[in-house]
Amino acid sequence: MPENDQENQIIEETEVDEVAADVVADLPVEESQPEPASPKYEGEDEEGRAWYVVHCYSGYENKVHHNLLQRIESMGMQDRIFDVVVPTEEEIEVKEGKRRTVERRVFPGYILVNLALTEESWYVVRNTPGVTGFVGMGNTPIPLRPEEVAHIVKRMEADAPRIKVTFRIGERVRIVEGPFKDFHGAVAELDMERAKVRVMVNFFGRETPVELDFLQVEKM
């Protein structure tokens, strides 16, 4: 995997995902049966199919995914509920000088369902064990816009894993790679676009700035 591709896939530990903020934070979870059909939303295709965000208990996303697939099959809803996805992405963690790639949920506590919204399809999803409701406005689930779906798909299909940045400006870090391996220093600057960190290390009795890749340092 090219190094430049890795450097362009960066995520801070406390990053608030833009799509999650738009889709989740601003829209309440419905509590009752959906209202009668209203004019077509932007996210729906000509057949009325669209992607919806469904809230579930955090940590149970895969279980809900399994339960819903079983209900779709047992209740013969394949012609109305077409796909169920738990969005994930690969992320590189650096710990104790070792790198490991982990799978991280993009939206903890949420799954995506592609369906044609009717009272029947709503009922099947809403009454799946672990599901607490659709994300929507009032009692009406609101589909994702095409650009939101494209953004999520792009994250899931990224060629290079994102790098988990666990350190902040002013924190002490250890250099784990390169000529300054095992040196300690304080983070002076973070360049998220270039995936670079500037660390102040004590070199021959002087504080010297050293520019490194994110993967070359780890939090102490």
C-alpha positions in Angstrom: 0.0 0.0 0.0 1.5 3.4 -1.0 2.7 5.5 1.9 1.0 8.6 0.5 -2.4 6.9 0.5 -2.0 6.1 4.2 -1.0 9.7 5.0 -4.2 11.0 3.3 -6.5 8.8 5.5 -6.3 10.5 8.9 -8.7 10.6 11.7 -8.5 12.2 15.2 -9.7 10.2 18.1 -12.3 12.7 19.0 -13.3 13.6 15.4 -17.0 14.3 15.0 -18.0 12.8 11.7 -19.7 15.3 9.4 -22.2 12.8 8.1 -23.0 11.5 11.6 -23.6 15.1 12.8 -25.9 15.9 9.9 -27.8 12.6 10.0 -27.9 11.7 13.7 -27.4 14.8 15.8 -30.0 17.0 14.1 -32.7 14.4 13.7 -34.7 12.7 16.5 -35.5 9.0 16.7 -39.2 8.3 15.9 -41.2 6.6 18.5 -44.4 5.5 16.8 -45.9 4.3 13.5 -44.8 6.4 10.5 -47.1 9.1 9.2 -48.9 8.6 5.8 -46.7 8.8 2.7 -45.6 12.3 1.9 -43.9 13.7 -1.3 -40.8 11.9 -2.5 -37.7 12.7 -0.6 -34.4 13.5 -2.3 -32.9 10.1 -1.2 -35.6 8.0 -2.8 -35.2 6.5 -6.3 -38.0 6.0 -8.8 -39.2 2.8 -7.0 -39.3 4.5 -3.6 -36.1 2.7 -2.4 -33.8 4.7 -0.1 -31.2 4.3 2.6 -32.4 5.0 6.2 -30.6 5.3 9.5 -31.8 3.0 12.2 -30.8 3.5 15.9 -30.0 0.4 17.9 -28.3 -0.4 21.2 -24.6 0.5 21.0 -22.4 -2.6 20.8 -25.3 -4.7 19.4 -25.0 -3.5 15.8 -23.9 -6.9 14.4 -26.6 -8.7 16.4 -29.3 -6.4 15.2 -27.9 -6.8 11.6 -28.3 -10.6 12.0 -31.7 -10.4 13.6 -33.1 -8.1 10.9 -31.8 -10.3 8.1 -33.5 -13.3 9.7 -36.8 -11.4 10.0 -36.6 -10.2 6.4 -36.3 -13.8 5.2 -38.9 -15.4 7.6 -41.5 -12.7 6.8 -40.9 -12.6 3.1 -39.9 -9.0 2.9 -37.0 -9.3 0.4 -39.1 -7.3 -2.1 -39.3 -4.3 0.2 -36.2 -4.5 2.4 -33.1 -4.9 0.2 -30.0 -4.4 2.2 -28.8 -4.0 5.8 -25.3 -2.6 6.5 -23.2 -1.9 9.6 -20.8 0.8 8.2 -17.2 0.1 9.2 -13.7 1.2 8.2 -10.2 0.0 8.7 -8.0 2.0 11.1 -4.3 1.7 12.1 -3.4 1.9 15.7 0.1 2.2 17.0 0.7 0.8 20.5 3.9 -0.2 22.2 5.8 0.3 18.9 3.5 -2.1 17.1 1.0 -1.4 14.4 -2.3 -3.2 14.0 -5.2 -2.7 11.8 -8.6 -2.8 13.4 -12.2 -2.6 12.1 -14.0 0.4 13.5 -17.7 1.2 13.3 -18.3 4.5 11.5 -21.5 5.2 13.4 -21.6 3.3 16.8 -25.3 2.6 17.7 -26.6 2.9 14.2 -27.1 0.7 11.1 -28.2 1.5 7.6 -31.2 -0.1 5.9 -32.1 0.1 2.2 -35.9 -0.3 1.8 -39.1 0.9 0.2 -40.8 2.5 3.2 -44.3 1.1 3.8 -46.2 0.4 7.0 -45.1 -3.3 6.6 -41.4 -2.6 6.0 -41.4 -0.1 8.9 -43.0 -2.6 11.2 -40.4 -5.4 10.4 -37.4 -3.1 11.0 -38.9 -1.2 14.0 -39.8 -4.4 15.9 -36.5 -6.1 15.4 -34.9 -6.9 18.8 -32.3 -4.3 19.6 -33.8 -1.6 17.4 -35.0 1.6 19.2 -36.3 3.5 16.1 -35.7 5.1 12.8 -33.9 8.5 12.6 -36.2 11.0 11.1 -38.3 14.1 11.6 -41.3 13.6 13.9 -42.8 10.2 13.1 -41.5 10.2 9.6 -38.2 8.4 8.8 -36.0 10.6 6.6 -33.8 8.9 4.0 -30.1 9.7 3.5 -29.3 12.1 0.7 -27.3 10.6 -2.2 -24.2 12.5 -1.3 -24.4 11.2 2.3 -24.6 7.6 1.0 -21.7 8.3 -1.4 -19.6 9.7 1.5 -20.2 6.6 3.7 -19.4 4.2 0.8 -16.2 6.0 0.1 -15.1 5.7 3.7 -16.0 2.0 3.7 -14.1 1.3 0.4 -11.0 3.4 1.2 -7.9 1.7 -0.2 -5.8 2.8 2.8 -6.7 2.5 6.5 -7.1 5.6 8.5 -4.5 6.4 11.2 -5.7 6.8 14.7 -4.1 9.9 16.3 -4.1 9.5 20.0 -1.8 12.4 20.9 -2.4 16.1 21.2 -0.3 19.3 21.2 1.8 19.5 24.4 1.6 15.8 25.2 4.6 13.6 25.6 5.3 11.0 22.9 7.9 8.4 22.1 9.4 8.1 18.7 9.1 4.4 17.6 10.7 4.6 14.1 13.5 6.3 12.3 16.8 7.9 13.3 15.3 9.3 16.6 13.8 5.9 17.7 13.2 5.7 21.4 13.7 9.5 21.9 11.0 11.2 24.0 9.6 14.6 23.3 6.6 16.9 23.4 4.2 17.4 20.5 4.6 21.0 19.2 2.5 20.9 16.0 0.1 18.6 14.1 -0.3 18.8 10.4 -3.4 16.7 9.6 -3.3 17.3 5.8 0.2 16.0 5.5 0.0 13.4 8.3 3.0 15.0 10.0 3.8 15.8 13.6 6.5 18.1 14.9 8.1 16.9 18.1 10.5 18.8 20.4 13.3 16.4 21.5 16.3 17.1 23.6 19.3 16.7 21.3 22.8 17.4 22.6 21.3 19.5 25.4 19.0 21.6 23.2 15.3 21.4 22.4 15.2 20.5 18.7 12.1 20.2 16.5 11.8 16.9 14.5 9.2 16.4 11.9 7.8 12.8 11.7 5.0 10.8 10.2 2.1 10.1 12.5 3.0 6.4 12.5 6.5 7.1 13.8 5.3 8.3 17.2 3.1 7.0 19.9 1.5 8.5 23.1 3.4 7.7 26.3 
